[in-house]
Amino acid sequence: MSKASQRKLAEQQKRVEKARKANPMLARLHDLRFDDMYMNPARYWTKVLTIYERPAAHPSHTLLEGALERAKEFLGAFHEVATYSTQFDGFDEGPPDVIPGMVLTVEQEGISTVQPKSPHFHTADLDVDWPRHLADQCSSQRLKGEPECVWLWAFSIPAPGCPLFVLGATKDGAGLLWCLVGNKWITATDTTALNIALDGLRLKNFTHAHTIAAGALAHGLAAGTIAPGSQMADIPGTANAVSTLVTEFAQPYLDLAVSMAFIGLDRDDDMDLTVNDAQEENDRVRAEAKAALQEAQRMLAAERLTSAGLRRDLAIKNKAIEVTQQDPSALPSRPALSVAQRMGPFFGQ
């Protein structure tokens, strides 16, 4: 490379670095690698959700973080359901499973209520203040005097890793956004990143029961079979439209419940196998321990018998030495012993 080319390259790098410093958000966007969505979803979504600048901390953020900790086990179980079919590659050729959307009311003792809230039916503009919007929708359901709570809106999108987005909001409008990918919880720098998740639900060729239900509602409103603000029973054809809408809307939640039940059965089977294996191992160890104990007892008994025979021979020998030293003529004659008699002490005789 010529010196002129080197100078041009150095100047270009300086301009890029200057632009990155002037616009950090654009720099982070430039660092995104689309293939990470498939090869490393956790890294991809970590970069995506930290593109925005972090706003000032809010006093209610501690309350939000505590609520998420109390709800993590519950949310993790539902996320496992959504990713369950990925364990059987080739068996599920339909659209990826997603968590249809629900709002958890979390109090100090834990989750108090769970309500369906599909993002396919949201009517807010993308530039809305999402925590405030969620709090305004949910706070009217709280009775006066009820304890302070946090609302967590959770849903997933059809993308590798089935990222589960969780928007937390408090009554004063504070909010935080998290994302669960695999076993990793990612904290977004700003709740505005929720728009990325909502855009993910508009992917091409994505068909889900909630999209069908949303389409049925839009068609009914356009056809006049479901008129806003009117008595549905007075409109011809409304009953069928509402029935279709309710059925299609409820289907994902039914699928979710059934999937959780099957996972529970699988866990029960795994537990039974584990218990059986543990019982067999326990029986084997007990049998080996019993055999070892019996062998030890046998060896101990033999040692005791041998020691007793040796002590008896030693006593006779010492007695003979003592008598000989006093009066050799007083030493009693010792009858001759057979081989069996001489070996008797070693066999407990």
Helices and strands as residue ranges (DSSP letters): H 3-22, H 24-30, H 36-39, H 41-49, H 61-82, G 84-87, E 102-107, E 110-116, G 119-121, H 130-139, E 150-156, E 164-169, E 175-181, E 184-187, G 191-193, H 194-200, H 209-223, G 232-234, H 238-326, G 328-330, H 339-343, G 344-347
